[in-house]
Every structure is written in structure tokens, then in C-alpha cells.
């Protein structure tokens, strides 16, 4: 019955798109269509931290994700000119700071001087770009950390640097898969898996992987534990095929309640989202 209600809600949303200005779709309440048991089972990943509520890839966003009871915070890791691992999504600092230039052409101290919060809101003025090690030290043992190696082909040796930081903190043998490493660069994931054989790894898959084959999934499964695709290409068949390959599936990036409900209905294992409240209503996991 829960699933039928979800499907009907989706149909209503789709029909509303043809109604023009005749009337807006009624907002869908998570708890009206998804049981608390289903919410508790779904892995809730705060994308770049709770980035719908705070500036992405900052300590403010990561703390917000923790406060909102996410299961994981997802972080993007790149490397500065002088070899410091930092959390930032774009390969330039232009969009999310008051600076300009590529990450790899700037030193850590140059990047550290930048304001990474004001673009999101004045209350976040002065937020700094955090280091990978700062994030590990602040959140290890408190919340899962999904580590994305962003454009690792630009940063030779980044896999080794990440491995060193994890091993130094005894996080290379994580309990309950609370450390996961993923990337769109699948060769990088093979390298990382060799360095960290006990750490779960994932392959990110863009829209071009909509017709991924069983053979391709089987190849991924030789070194990856997760197949994490763009949410727009996810189907029931894809979810089944990923599970048949003995992997889990965490699609990205849900930004509306309707998108999260669709992913619930498709039977995915986790949802990567800017709004953790769309996956469960705080504080359902403590109830």
C-alpha cells in the first residue's frame, strides 16, 4: 500500500506539469507515503554536507548534516599546489569562494585565506575551505564519511595521500562501512582499492551509463562495492542488476521530496541528497 501511494503521488506530480497555471501540485509529505521503518532502512547521505542549508563542503555544512542525523556526510577531495588535501567540489575556487583560480595552482595558505561561506548567505561569512584531515578528525566515529576523489587525474598521487591519512587514523579497517571512497574516475578507484583493500569503494556513473550492462557491472564489482549513478537514469531493472552484481546503489543528487520518493519506490539502498529531511524526518532515527 505504501508503494501504491508513492506511485499515485508521482502520477499526480506528473499530471500537474500539464495543468499549466490551473493549479500547483500539493506538496508531498514524506511521512504520509513512507513508513518510519522504510525511512530508517534507507541510508541518508548529506551531499557535500547538508548543502541545502549551509555552504557546501564547509564545516558548517558537515556539522549541519550531523545535526540532522544523516548516516554519512559526502565530501569532495582535491589537492592544492603544495600537496594539501582539501574539501572543494569544483576544480576552481571561483564559484564557492571569493577567490579565483584552479585548486591545483593555489597553495593551501592561499586557499585558506578565502571566504567559502558568504556566497551562500551572510551568516556564513568567514567559513574556510577545510582540510581532509580536519574533517576526519572532527567526524570519525560520529558519522559515516563518503569520500569522493574529485578529478583525481589532475592530482597524481592523491590516492596515496588519502590512504596515508586514513591509515594514520586507523580508518583503513572501518567498522560498518563508515568510510567509503568513490569517484567518476574508475581507474583511480582501482588504484585506491589496491591501497585500501578493506575500505569499501564505489564507482560514480553519469547519464552515459544509463544502459550499463551486466558484464560492466560484474567488472566494477571486482573492485567496487557501490554503483552510484545519476538519479535520472535509475530504473527498477538497474537496481536489480546492481544487486545481482552484489553491489549497493546510492543515486545522486536528490533535491526535492518528489525525487526522494521516486528513489524510495525504486528500491535503492541509499540516497545522496542536499536535503536530508527528504529522506527522513528528523529525528526519526532516534525514535
SERO-4910 file (N, C-alpha, C, O; in steps of 0.05 Angstrom, whole numbers):
BEGIN
 pado doro    nc1    nc2    nc3   cac1   cac2   cac3    cc1    cc2    cc3    oc1    oc2    oc3
  Unk    A     17    -24      0      0      0      0     17     25      0     11     44    -14
  Unk    A     39     24     16     56     48     16     67     53    -12     68     76    -21
  Unk    A     75     32    -26     86     35    -53     65     46    -72     71     62    -89
  Unk    A     40     36    -69     19     46    -87     14     76    -83     10     90   -102
  Unk    A     14     84    -58     10    113    -52     33    129    -65     28    150    -76
  Unk    A     57    118    -63     80    132    -74     77    135   -104     81    157   -115
  Unk    A     68    114   -118     64    115   -147     43    135   -154     46    150   -173
  Unk    A     20    135   -139     -1    153   -144      8    182   -140      0    200   -155
  Unk    A     25    186   -120     35    213   -115     52    222   -139     50    245   -147
  Unk    A     68    204   -149     85    210   -172     68    217   -197     74    235   -212
  Unk    A     46    201   -201     28    207   -223     16    234   -220     13    249   -240
  Unk    A      7    241   -196     -4    267   -191     15    289   -198      7    310   -209
  Unk    A     40    285   -190     60    305   -196     64    308   -226     65    331   -236
  Unk    A     66    285   -240     69    286   -269     46    300   -282     50    316   -300
  Unk    A     21    294   -274     -2    306   -286     -3    336   -281    -12    351   -299
  Unk    A      7    344   -258      6    373   -252     23    389   -272     18    413   -276
  Unk    A     43    376   -284     61    391   -302     46    398   -327     56    415   -342
  Unk    A     24    384   -333      8    391   -357    -15    410   -351    -30    417   -369
  Unk    A    -18    417   -326    -41    433   -319    -36    463   -322    -55    479   -318
  Unk    A    -12    470   -329     -6    498   -334    -10    514   -308      0    506   -287
  Unk    A    -25    536   -310    -29    553   -287    -55    546   -273    -65    560   -255
  Unk    A    -67    524   -281    -93    516   -269    -91    511   -240   -110    515   -225
  Unk    A    -68    501   -231    -65    495   -202    -38    482   -197    -29    466   -213
  Unk    A    -26    488   -175      0    476   -168     -4    450   -154    -25    446   -140
  Unk    A     15    432   -157     13    406   -143     15    410   -113     30    427   -104
  Unk    A      0    394    -98      2    395    -70     29    384    -61     38    363    -72
  Unk    A     42    396    -41     67    385    -31     63    357    -20     43    352     -7
  Unk    A     82    340    -24     80    312    -15     94    310     12    117    318     15
  Unk    A     81    299     32     92    295     58    105    268     59     93    247     53
  Unk    A    131    267     67    145    242     69    131    221     86    128    198     78
  Unk    A    123    230    110    112    210    128     85    200    119     75    180    130
  Unk    A     72    213    100     46    204     90     48    181     71     29    166     66
  Unk    A     73    177     59     76    156     39     97    136     45     98    114     34
  Unk    A    116    142     63    138    125     70    137    120    100    137    139    116
  Unk    A    137     94    108    136     88    136    162     95    150    183     97    137
  Unk    A    161     97    176    185    102    191    205     80    188    230     84    187
  Unk    A    195     55    185    213     32    182    229     35    155    253     29    154
  Unk    A    215     43    134    228     47    109    248     70    110    270     69     98
  Unk    A    241     91    124    259    114    127    284    106    142    306    114    135
  Unk    A    281     90    163    304     81    179    322     63    163    346     64    167
  Unk    A    311     48    145    327     29    129    344     43    108    366     35    101
  Unk    A    333     66     97    347     80     76    371     95     86    369    110    105
  Unk    A    394     91     73    418    106     80    416    134     70    411    139     46
  Unk    A    420    153     88    416    182     83    444    195     81    458    197    101
  Unk    A    451    204     57    477    216     53    475    246     48    462    255     29
  Unk    A    487    262     65    486    291     63    507    300     43    531    300     48
  Unk    A    497    308     19    514    314     -4    530    340      1    518    362      4
  Unk    A    556    337      2    574    360      8    567    372     35    569    396     39
  Unk    A    558    355     54    546    364     78    516    370     73    506    363     51
  Unk    A    503    381     92    475    389     88    474    414     70    469    436     80
  Unk    A    481    411     45    487    434     28    462    449     19    464    470      6
  Unk    A    438    439     26    414    455     22    410    476     44    394    494     41
  Unk    A    425    473     65    422    490     89    447    506     96    445    525    112
  Unk    A    470    499     85    495    512     92    514    510     67    510    493     51
  Unk    A    534    527     66    551    526     42    566    500     40    579    490     59
  Unk    A    564    488     16    575    462     11    605    459     18    620    478     16
  Unk    A    611    435     27    639    427     33    652    446     53    676    451     52
  Unk    A    636    456     72    648    472     95    641    457    121    624    440    121
  Unk    A    655    464    142    650    452    167    621    458    176    609    441    189
  Unk    A    611    481    169    583    487    176    564    467    163    545    458    176
  Unk    A    569    460    138    551    441    124    554    413    136    535    398    138
  Unk    A    579    406    143    583    379    154    571    377    182    559    356    188
  Unk    A    574    397    198    561    397    224    531    396    222    517    383    238
  Unk    A    520    411    202    491    410    198    481    383    190    460    373    200
  Unk    A    496    369    173    489    342    165    489    323    189    472    306    192
  Unk    A    509    327    207    510    311    231    486    317    249    474    298    260
  Unk    A    480    342    253    458    350    270    431    340    259    413    333    274
  Unk    A    429    338    233    404    328    220    402    298    218    384    287    206
  Unk    A    421    284    231    421    255    234    426    240    208    416    218    204
  Unk    A    441    252    190    448    237    166    466    213    174    478    214    195
  Unk    A    466    193    157    483    170    162    512    175    153    531    165    164
  Unk    A    514    192    132    540    199    120    540    228    113    520    240    107
  Unk    A    564    240    114    569    265    100    586    257     76    604    241     77
  Unk    A    579    270     53    595    265     29    613    289     25    604    312     27
  Unk    A    639    284     19    658    305     16    673    302    -10    678    279    -19
  Unk    A    680    324    -23    696    324    -47    725    331    -40    730    352    -28
  Unk    A    744    314    -48    772    318    -40    789    324    -65    788    309    -85
  Unk    A    804    346    -63    823    353    -83    850    360    -69    851    359    -45
  Unk    A    870    368    -85    896    373    -74    907    400    -83    905    407   -107
  Unk    A    918    415    -64    929    442    -71    956    439    -84    967    417    -87
  Unk    A    966    462    -93    992    462   -107   1014    451    -89   1033    438   -100
  Unk    A   1012    455    -63   1033    445    -45   1025    419    -31   1037    412    -11
  Unk    A   1006    405    -42   1001    377    -34    982    374    -10    981    352      1
  Unk    A    967    394     -3    948    392     19    921    382      8    911    392    -12
  Unk    A    909    363     22    883    353     14    862    371     26    862    376     50
  Unk    A    843    381      9    822    399     18    795    389      7    794    373    -11
  Unk    A    774    400     19    747    393     10    736    416     -7    731    438      4
  Unk    A    732    411    -32    720    431    -50    710    415    -75    722    396    -83
  Unk    A    688    424    -86    676    409   -108    688    416   -135    698    399   -150
  Unk    A    688    442   -142    697    450   -169    728    449   -170    741    451   -150
  Unk    A    738    447   -194    767    447   -197    778    475   -197    802    479   -199
  Unk    A    761    495   -195    769    523   -189    755    532   -164    736    519   -155
  Unk    A    765    553   -152    754    564   -127    733    585   -133    721    596   -114
  Unk    A    728    591   -158    712    615   -166    684    614   -155    674    634   -145
  Unk    A    670    592   -158    641    591   -151    635    592   -122    616    605   -113
  Unk    A    651    578   -106    645    575    -77    663    591    -58    661    588    -34
  Unk    A    679    609    -69    695    627    -52    696    654    -65    685    658    -87
  Unk    A    709    673    -52    713    699    -63    739    702    -78    749    724    -83
  Unk    A    751    679    -85    776    679    -99    773    669   -128    751    663   -136
  Unk    A    795    668   -142    795    657   -169    819    640   -173    839    642   -159
  Unk    A    817    621   -192    840    604   -199    834    575   -194    815    568   -181
  Unk    A    850    558   -206    846    529   -203    858    520   -177    877    531   -166
  Unk    A    845    499   -166    854    489   -140    883    481   -140    898    487   -122
  Unk    A    891    468   -162    918    457   -164    939    478   -169    963    472   -167
  Unk    A    931    503   -174    951    524   -179    954    542   -154    970    561   -155
  Unk    A    939    536   -133    939    553   -109    950    537    -86    945    513    -83
  Unk    A    966    550    -68    975    537    -44    953    535    -24    932    549    -26
  Unk    A    958    518     -4    938    516     17    933    542     32    910    550     37
  Unk    A    954    557     38    952    582     52    936    602     35    920    618     46
  Unk    A    940    602      9    924    620     -8    895    613     -8    878    631     -6
  Unk    A    889    587     -8    861    579     -7    849    583     20    825    590     23
  Unk    A    865    580     41    855    583     68    847    612     74    830    616     92
  Unk    A    858    631     60    850    659     64    823    666     52    813    688     58
  Unk    A    812    648     36    788    655     21    763    651     39    763    635     58
  Unk    A    742    666     32    716    663     45    699    643     30    692    648      7
  Unk    A    693    621     42    678    600     29    649    599     37    635    579     31
  Unk    A    639    620     51    612    619     61    594    641     52    570    637     50
  Unk    A    605    665     47    588    688     41    570    685     16    549    696     15
  Unk    A    580    669     -3    564    665    -28    537    652    -21    517    656    -36
  Unk    A    536    637      1    512    623      8    493    640     25    469    639     22
  Unk    A    505    656     42    490    674     60    508    689     78    529    679     86
  Unk    A    500    713     86    518    729    103    524    717    130    544    723    142
  Unk    A    506    700    139    511    687    165    534    667    165    544    659    185
  Unk    A    543    660    140    565    641    138    591    655    129    610    642    121
  Unk    A    592    681    131    616    696    123    639    687    140    637    683    165
  Unk    A    662    683    127    686    674    142    690    644    143    710    635    153
  Unk    A    671    629    133    675    600    131    700    594    114    703    606     93
  Unk    A    716    575    123    741    569    108    738    543     93    721    526    100
  Unk    A    754    539     73    756    513     60    771    494     79    794    499     86
  Unk    A    758    472     87    771    455    107    790    435     94    788    429     70
  Unk    A    808    425    110    826    404    100    812    377    104    794    374    121
  Unk    A    821    357     89    811    330     92    816    319    120    799    306    132
  Unk    A    840    325    131    846    315    157    830    328    179    822    315    198
  Unk    A    823    353    176    805    367    195    778    353    196    766    349    217
  Unk    A    768    346    172    742    333    171    743    305    184    726    298    200
  Unk    A    764    290    178    767    263    190    768    266    220    755    250    234
  Unk    A    784    284    230    787    287    259    762    296    273    757    289    296
  Unk    A    746    313    260    721    323    272    699    303    272    682    303    290
  Unk    A    698    285    252    674    268    249    678    238    250    659    223    250
  Unk    A    703    229    250    707    200    251    694    188    277    697    200    298
  Unk    A    681    166    273    668    154    296    641    166    303    626    155    320
  Unk    A    634    188    291    609    202    296    588    198    274    564    196    279
  Unk    A    598    197    249    581    196    226    598    183    203    622    186    203
  Unk    A    585    170    185    599    159    162    610    181    144    599    203    143
  Unk    A    631    175    130    644    195    112    646    182     85    661    163     81
  Unk    A    632    193     65    633    184     37    653    203     23    646    226     19
  Unk    A    676    193     16    697    209      5    698    207    -25    702    185    -36
  Unk    A    693    229    -39    695    229    -68    722    241    -76    728    264    -69
  Unk    A    737    226    -91    761    237   -103    753    252   -128    744    240   -148
  Unk    A    755    278   -127    745    296   -149    768    301   -169    789    312   -162
  Unk    A    763    293   -194    783    296   -215    811    287   -207    830    302   -209
  Unk    A    814    262   -197    840    253   -187    862    253   -209    885    253   -203
  Unk    A    853    252   -234    873    253   -256    889    279   -256    911    280   -268
  Unk    A    879    300   -243    893    325   -241    914    325   -219    931    343   -218
  Unk    A    912    305   -201    929    306   -177    943    279   -173    935    262   -157
  Unk    A    965    275   -188    979    249   -186    987    244   -157    998    261   -143
  Unk    A    981    220   -147    988    212   -120    966    218   -100    970    213    -76
  Unk    A    943    228   -108    923    235    -88    912    210    -75    905    211    -51
  Unk    A    911    188    -89    901    163    -76    919    155    -53    910    147    -32
  Unk    A    946    157    -57    965    151    -35    962    170    -12    963    162     11
  Unk    A    958    196    -18    954    215      4    930    210     21    931    211     45
  Unk    A    908    203      7    883    196     22    887    171     38    879    170     62
  Unk    A    900    151     27    905    126     41    922    132     66    917    121     87
  Unk    A    943    148     63    960    154     86    945    167    109    949    161    132
  Unk    A    927    186    102    911    199    123    893    180    137    889    182    161
  Unk    A    881    162    122    863    142    135    878    122    152    870    115    174
  Unk    A    901    112    141    917     93    156    927    105    182    928     92    203
  Unk    A    936    130    181    946    144    204    926    145    227    933    146    250
  Unk    A    900    145    219    879    147    239    865    120    243    844    118    256
  Unk    A    877     99    234    866     72    236    838     70    224    821     56    234
  Unk    A    834     85    202    808     84    189    809     67    163    790     68    147
  Unk    A    830     52    160    833     35    136    820      8    141    819     -8    122
  Unk    A    810      3    165    795    -21    171    768    -12    184    763    -18    207
  Unk    A    752      2    169    728     15    180    707     -6    189    703    -27    177
  Unk    A    694      1    211    671    -15    220    646     -6    207    641     18    204
  Unk    A    629    -25    199    603    -18    188    604      0    164    586     16    159
  Unk    A    625     -3    148    628     12    123    625     43    128    613     57    111
  Unk    A    636     53    150    632     81    156    652     99    141    651    123    143
  Unk    A    670     87    126    687    102    107    682     89     80    685     64     77
  Unk    A    675    105     60    672     95     33    686    115     15    685    139     19
  Unk    A    700    105     -6    713    123    -25    700    118    -53    696     95    -60
  Unk    A    695    140    -67    682    137    -93    694    158   -112    707    177   -104
  Unk    A    690    154   -138    699    173   -158    686    166   -185    678    144   -191
  Unk    A    685    187   -202    678    183   -230    701    171   -246    697    159   -267
  Unk    A    725    174   -235    749    162   -247    752    134   -237    762    129   -215
  Unk    A    744    115   -253    743     87   -244    771     75   -242    775     57   -225
  Unk    A    790     84   -258    818     74   -255    829     83   -228    844     68   -215
  Unk    A    822    107   -219    830    117   -193    819     99   -171    833     94   -151
  Unk    A    795     89   -174    783     71   -154    797     44   -153    800     32   -132
  Unk    A    807     35   -176    822     10   -176    848     14   -161    857     -3   -145
  Unk    A    861     37   -165    886     43   -151    881     45   -121    896     34   -105
  Unk    A    860     60   -114    853     64    -86    847     38    -72    854     33    -49
  Unk    A    832     20    -86    825     -6    -74    850    -23    -68    851    -37    -49
  Unk    A    870    -21    -86    895    -35    -81    909    -25    -56    921    -40    -41
  Unk    A    907      1    -52    920     13    -28    904      8     -3    915      5     19
  Unk    A    877      7     -5    860      4     18    840    -19     13    816    -14      8
  Unk    A    849    -43     13    832    -66      5    808    -71     24    789    -83     16
  Unk    A    810    -61     48    788    -65     67    768    -42     68    748    -44     82
  Unk    A    773    -21     53    755      2     52    736     -2     28    745     -7      6
  Unk    A    710      0     33    691     -2     10    695     21    -10    701     44     -2
  Unk    A    693     15    -35    696     34    -56    671     34    -74    656     15    -76
  Unk    A    667     57    -88    644     60   -105    652     73   -132    671     89   -133
  Unk    A    637     66   -153    641     80   -178    617     98   -182    594     90   -180
  Unk    A    623    123   -188    602    142   -196    597    140   -225    615    135   -241
  Unk    A    572    142   -233    564    138   -261    545    160   -270    524    164   -259
  Unk    A    554    175   -291    537    196   -302    516    185   -321    512    161   -322
  Unk    A    503    204   -335    480    196   -352    488    177   -374    471    162   -383
  Unk    A    513    177   -382    521    159   -404    521    130   -396    523    112   -413
  Unk    A    517    124   -370    516     96   -361    488     86   -358    483     66   -344
  Unk    A    469     99   -371    441     90   -369    437     62   -378    419     48   -367
  Unk    A    452     52   -397    449     25   -407    472      7   -398    481    -10   -414
  Unk    A    481     11   -374    503     -5   -364    495    -35   -366    472    -43   -360
  Unk    A    514    -51   -375    509    -80   -379    516    -96   -354    530    -87   -336
  Unk    A    506   -121   -354    513   -139   -332    543   -144   -332    555   -147   -310
  Unk    A    555   -145   -356    584   -150   -357    600   -127   -345    620   -131   -332
  Unk    A    590   -103   -351    604    -79   -340    601    -78   -309    620    -71   -295
  Unk    A    577    -84   -300    573    -85   -271    590   -106   -258    601   -102   -236
  Unk    A    593   -129   -271    610   -150   -260    639   -141   -258    653   -148   -239
  Unk    A    648   -126   -278    675   -116   -278    678    -96   -255    698    -97   -240
  Unk    A    659    -78   -252    660    -59   -229    662    -73   -203    677    -65   -185
  Unk    A    647    -95   -200    645   -109   -175    671   -123   -167    674   -133   -145
  Unk    A    690   -124   -186    716   -136   -178    732   -118   -160    750   -126   -146
  Unk    A    725    -92   -160    739    -73   -142    720    -54   -127    729    -39   -110
  Unk    A    695    -53   -135    676    -34   -123    654    -48   -108    646    -70   -115
  Unk    A    644    -35    -87    622    -46    -71    596    -30    -76    575    -38    -68
  Unk    A    599     -7    -90    576     11    -96    577     20   -125    598     25   -136
  Unk    A    553     21   -137    550     33   -163    530     56   -158    507     52   -153
  Unk    A    541     81   -159    526    104   -151    521    122   -175    538    138   -183
  Unk    A    497    120   -188    491    134   -213    476    160   -209    464    165   -188
  Unk    A    476    175   -230    458    198   -232    429    188   -228    421    168   -241
  Unk    A    414    201   -211    388    191   -204    369    189   -228    350    173   -228
  Unk    A    374    205   -248    356    206   -271    357    181   -289    339    177   -305
  Unk    A    378    165   -286    380    141   -302    372    116   -287    373     94   -298
  Unk    A    364    119   -261    358     95   -245    331     84   -252    311     99   -254
  Unk    A    330     58   -256    305     43   -261    304     19   -242    324     12   -229
  Unk    A    280      7   -241    278    -18   -225    298    -39   -235    311    -52   -219
  Unk    A    300    -41   -261    319    -61   -273    347    -55   -265    363    -74   -259
  Unk    A    355    -30   -266    383    -23   -258    388    -31   -229    409    -42   -223
  Unk    A    369    -24   -211    373    -31   -183    376    -61   -180    393    -71   -165
  Unk    A    359    -77   -193    361   -106   -192    387   -116   -202    400   -133   -190
  Unk    A    396   -105   -225    422   -113   -236    445   -107   -218    464   -123   -215
  Unk    A    445    -83   -206    466    -76   -187    467    -95   -163    488   -104   -155
  Unk    A    443   -101   -153    442   -120   -130    451   -148   -138    464   -162   -123
  Unk    A    444   -156   -163    452   -182   -173    483   -184   -175    494   -205   -173
  Unk    A    495   -161   -180    525   -160   -182    537   -158   -154    561   -154   -152
  Unk    A    521   -159   -133    530   -158   -106    542   -131    -98    561   -129    -83
  Unk    A    529   -110   -109    536    -83   -101    511    -69    -91    489    -78    -95
  Unk    A    516    -46    -78    494    -28    -69    493     -4    -87    512      2   -102
  Unk    A    471     10    -86    466     33   -104    457     57    -88    436     57    -75
  Unk    A    473     79    -89    466    104    -77    465    126    -99    485    137   -105
  Unk    A    441    131   -110    440    151   -131    444    180   -121    440    185    -97
  Unk    A    453    197   -139    457    225   -133    441    242   -153    435    231   -174
  Unk    A    435    267   -149    433    281   -123    404    290   -121    394    306   -137
  Unk    A    390    280   -101    362    287    -96    360    315    -84    374    321    -64
  Unk    A    343    332    -96    340    359    -86    311    366    -81    304    389    -75
  Unk    A    293    347    -83    264    352    -77    252    328    -64    263    305    -66
  Unk    A    230    332    -50    217    310    -37    207    289    -57    208    265    -53
  Unk    A    197    299    -80    187    281   -101    209    264   -112    205    240   -117
  Unk    A    233    275   -116    255    259   -125    263    237   -105    269    215   -113
  Unk    A    263    244    -80    269    224    -59    249    202    -58    256    179    -56
  Unk    A    223    209    -61    202    189    -61    205    170    -84    201    146    -81
  Unk    A    212    180   -108    216    163   -131    239    142   -125    236    119   -132
  Unk    A    260    151   -113    282    134   -107    275    113    -86    284     90    -87
  Unk    A    259    121    -66    248    101    -47    233     79    -62    237     56    -57
  Unk    A    216     88    -81    199     69    -96    216     50   -113    208     27   -117
  Unk    A    239     59   -123    256     43   -140    272     22   -123    285      4   -135
  Unk    A    273     25    -97    286      5    -80    316      8    -78    330    -11    -74
  Unk    A    326     33    -80    355     38    -77    363     34    -48    346     32    -30
  Unk    A    389     32    -43    399     27    -16    404     53     -1    403     53     24
  Unk    A    410     74    -15    415    100     -2    409    122    -21    408    118    -46
  Unk    A    406    146    -10    401    170    -27    420    192    -19    423    199      4
  Unk    A    434    202    -39    452    225    -36    436    250    -41    426    254    -63
  Unk    A    434    267    -21    415    290    -23    426    315    -10    442    314      9
  Unk    A    418    338    -21    424    364     -8    406    369     16    413    385     33
  Unk    A    384    354     17    364    359     38    358    333     53    341    317     44
  Unk    A    372    328     75    370    303     89    341    298     99    333    275    103
  Unk    A    326    320    104    299    317    114    281    304     94    259    294    102
  Unk    A    288    303     69    272    289     49    274    259     51    257    244     41
  Unk    A    295    249     64    299    220     67    287    210     93    276    187     93
  Unk    A    288    226    113    272    220    137    268    246    153    285    264    152
  Unk    A    246    246    167    240    270    183    256    269    210    252    250    226
  Unk    A    273    288    214    288    290    239    269    290    262    249    305    261
  Unk    A    273    275    284    295    257    288    286    228    287    289    213    306
  Unk    A    275    219    265    262    192    263    282    170    271    273    150    283
  Unk    A    307    173    265    326    151    271    331    148    301    343    128    309
  Unk    A    323    167    317    326    164    346    300    154    359    299    150    383
  Unk    A    279    151    343    253    143    355    251    113    358    231    102    367
***
